[in-house]
Amino acid sequence: MIPLAALERVDVDFGTGPVLERVSLTVEDGQFSGIVGPSGSGKTTLLRLLMRKIRPTKGTVQVRTGIAIAYVPQLETVNWDFPLTVRECVLMSRTAGRVLPWPSREERREVAGVLDRLGIGELADRHIRELSGGQQQRMFLARALIRRPQLMLLDEPTSGVDVSTRHEVLHLLDELNADGISIVLTTHDLNGMAAHLPHLICLRHRVVASGPPAQVLVPPVLEETFGARLDVLQHLGMSIVVDDYAPHPTGRTAYR
C-alpha cells in the first residue's frame, strides 16, 4: 500500500532564504513520529506541507487520496477570549460542505462521546478560557478526533504545560495511535517528549537524521541539528540529553 503521505526532495523558500532543503520522508499507516529541531528549522512548515496548505518550491508532496487529516495547533496561538464553550469549539471542527448550519442530534452525541473519552465530558458547557492547559489540549484533541482522521498533526502539543499534563498528553496520543491513527508532532522537548516517542526526525532545514530515539538522540546528530554541543547520558535504559554537561571540580556531576 502507498504511504499516507510522502515528500520527495522538497524545497521551500518564502523569499527570505531556504526554510526546507531536499527533504524526503514518508508517513506510513500506524506511524508515530516526532519532529525535533531549533526554532526556525522548518518544523511547522513541514506540517503545513503535509496538510497541503502550502506548495513546495521544488520537489513533490503526495498525500493518499481520500484520507482525513486533523491538525492540533499550538495553544499559544489560540484566542482564548473568543465566546465559545467547549462543546461549541469541538462542533466547529465538523467537515465543510454541510447543508445545515446547526449540529444534528447524532453529531451532538458524537461530540459528547469524544469529550467523555478524553475525560472532559463534564466541561462541555464551560467557556474555553476557563480550562486548564491540559483541558485545553484535550479539547483540541477532541476537535481533531471528531473529523475521524487517519493522520493527526500536532504543533508543539506540550509547549507551556506542566509535567503532569505532558504525561497525560503522551498517554492519550499513545492510545490514539494504538487505535490506528498515524501521528506526526513537532516538539522542542527532547527529554520530556521526544525521548518517549517510537520514531524521531531531526530537522534543521533538512533531515539530519531519522530513526528510534536511541539512534537519533546522540551527540553528533544533536550538535548538527541544534548547532551546539549536547551530551547524552543513559538512565534506566533511556537517553537523557544534557545541555553543557561537565564534571564538577569536587567530583560531583555538574549541569550548567
GUVEXGU-510276 format. One line per 2 residues: number of its first residue (from 0); their letters; for each residue x, y, z of C-alpha. Coordinates in steps of 0.2 Angstrom, whole numbers. Layout:
REM residues N
NUM = a = X Y Z; ...
//
This chain:
REM residues 256
0 = mi = 0 0 0; 6 18 -4
2 = pl = 11 28 11; -2 41 19
4 = aa = 10 55 14; 27 56 5
6 = le = 39 71 2; 52 69 -11
8 = rv = 67 81 -12; 56 95 -6
10 = dv = 62 113 -5; 53 128 2
12 = df = 58 146 1; 47 160 5
14 = gt = 59 173 -2; 70 176 13
16 = gp = 81 160 11; 78 142 12
18 = vl = 66 135 25; 67 117 19
20 = er = 80 109 8; 79 92 -1
22 = vs = 68 85 12; 62 67 9
24 = lt = 51 57 21; 36 46 22
26 = ve = 22 44 34; 15 26 35
28 = dg = -1 19 42; 1 17 61
30 = qf = 17 29 62; 20 39 77
32 = sg = 34 52 74; 41 67 82
34 = iv = 50 81 73; 63 90 83
36 = gp = 74 105 79; 78 123 84
38 = sg = 66 137 81; 65 142 63
40 = sg = 71 125 57; 56 122 47
42 = kt = 45 110 58; 29 120 56
44 = tl = 32 122 38; 34 103 36
46 = lr = 17 101 45; 9 114 33
48 = ll = 16 104 18; 8 88 24
50 = mr = -9 97 26; -7 104 8
52 = ki = -8 122 15; 7 127 5
54 = rp = 16 121 -10; 35 116 -11
56 = tk = 46 127 -21; 54 111 -28
58 = gt = 50 93 -26; 34 84 -23
60 = vq = 21 81 -9; 9 66 -11
62 = vr = -5 63 1; -16 47 -1
64 = tg = -32 51 -9; -47 52 2
66 = ia = -39 52 19; -44 64 33
68 = ia = -31 74 41; -33 83 58
70 = yv = -22 97 65; -19 102 83
72 = pq = -12 120 84; 0 127 97
74 = le = -11 133 112; -2 149 112
76 = tv = -9 154 95; -27 152 101
78 = nw = -38 167 106; -45 160 122
80 = df = -57 176 125; -67 171 110
82 = pl = -85 167 116; -86 148 114
84 = tv = -90 134 125; -80 118 124
86 = re = -94 109 115; -96 123 103
88 = cv = -77 123 99; -77 105 95
90 = lm = -93 106 84; -84 120 74
92 = sr = -72 106 68; -86 97 58
94 = ta = -82 94 40; -86 108 27
96 = gr = -100 106 14; -114 103 26
98 = vl = -131 108 21; -137 113 39
100 = pw = -128 126 49; -133 118 66
102 = ps = -127 101 73; -138 86 71
104 = re = -143 75 86; -131 62 80
106 = er = -116 75 79; -120 81 97
108 = re = -120 63 103; -103 60 94
110 = va = -96 76 102; -102 70 119
112 = gv = -94 53 117; -77 61 111
114 = ld = -77 73 126; -81 58 138
116 = rl = -67 48 131; -55 62 134
118 = gi = -61 64 151; -68 82 149
120 = ge = -87 77 146; -92 87 161
122 = la = -84 103 154; -94 104 138
124 = dr = -103 119 143; -88 128 151
126 = hi = -80 143 142; -64 139 134
128 = re = -54 152 144; -59 143 160
130 = ls = -49 127 156; -33 122 162
132 = gg = -18 119 150; -21 100 150
134 = qq = -40 103 147; -37 115 133
136 = qr = -26 102 124; -39 88 127
138 = mf = -52 100 119; -41 102 103
140 = la = -38 83 103; -57 81 103
142 = ra = -59 94 89; -46 83 79
144 = li = -55 66 83; -72 72 78
146 = rr = -65 73 60; -61 54 61
148 = pq = -44 56 55; -31 44 48
150 = lm = -17 56 51; -16 68 65
152 = ll = -3 83 65; 1 92 81
154 = de = 12 108 83; 21 108 100
156 = pt = 7 99 109; 16 100 126
158 = sg = 23 118 125; 19 128 140
160 = vd = 11 114 150; 17 106 167
162 = vs = 25 89 169; 8 80 174
164 = tr = -1 87 158; 14 82 147
166 = he = 12 64 153; -7 65 150
168 = vl = -5 71 133; 8 57 129
170 = hl = -3 44 136; -18 50 126
172 = ld = -8 51 110; -1 33 113
174 = el = -19 27 115; -25 36 99
176 = na = -10 28 89; -14 11 96
178 = dg = -32 14 88; -24 16 71
180 = is = -22 35 69; -5 40 62
182 = iv = 3 54 72; 16 67 67
184 = lt = 20 80 80; 33 94 82
186 = th = 42 96 99; 57 105 107
188 = dl = 56 95 122; 69 82 120
190 = ng = 68 73 136; 50 75 142
192 = ma = 43 71 125; 54 66 111
194 = ah = 63 53 121; 47 44 124
196 = lp = 42 43 105; 45 27 94
198 = hl = 52 37 80; 61 54 78
200 = ic = 65 66 64; 79 78 67
202 = lr = 76 94 56; 87 109 53
204 = hr = 80 114 36; 85 97 30
206 = vv = 83 80 38; 98 77 48
208 = as = 93 60 55; 78 49 56
210 = gp = 75 34 67; 72 27 85
212 = pa = 77 39 99; 92 28 104
214 = qv = 99 31 87; 94 49 84
216 = lv = 97 57 102; 116 55 100
218 = pp = 129 70 102; 134 71 83
220 = vl = 116 72 77; 111 84 91
222 = ee = 125 95 88; 122 96 69
224 = tf = 103 99 72; 104 112 86
226 = ga = 121 120 82; 128 117 100
228 = rl = 136 103 109; 123 92 119
230 = dv = 129 77 129; 118 62 131
232 = lq = 118 51 147; 109 34 149
234 = hl = 97 32 164; 87 17 166
236 = gm = 89 12 148; 83 29 142
238 = si = 94 43 133; 94 60 143
240 = vv = 100 75 134; 111 87 144
242 = dd = 114 105 140; 133 109 143
244 = ya = 137 94 154; 154 95 163
246 = ph = 162 86 178; 162 96 194
248 = pt = 178 100 202; 173 91 218
250 = gr = 169 75 208; 150 78 208
252 = ta = 141 79 191; 138 97 186
254 = yr = 125 104 174; 126 122 168
//
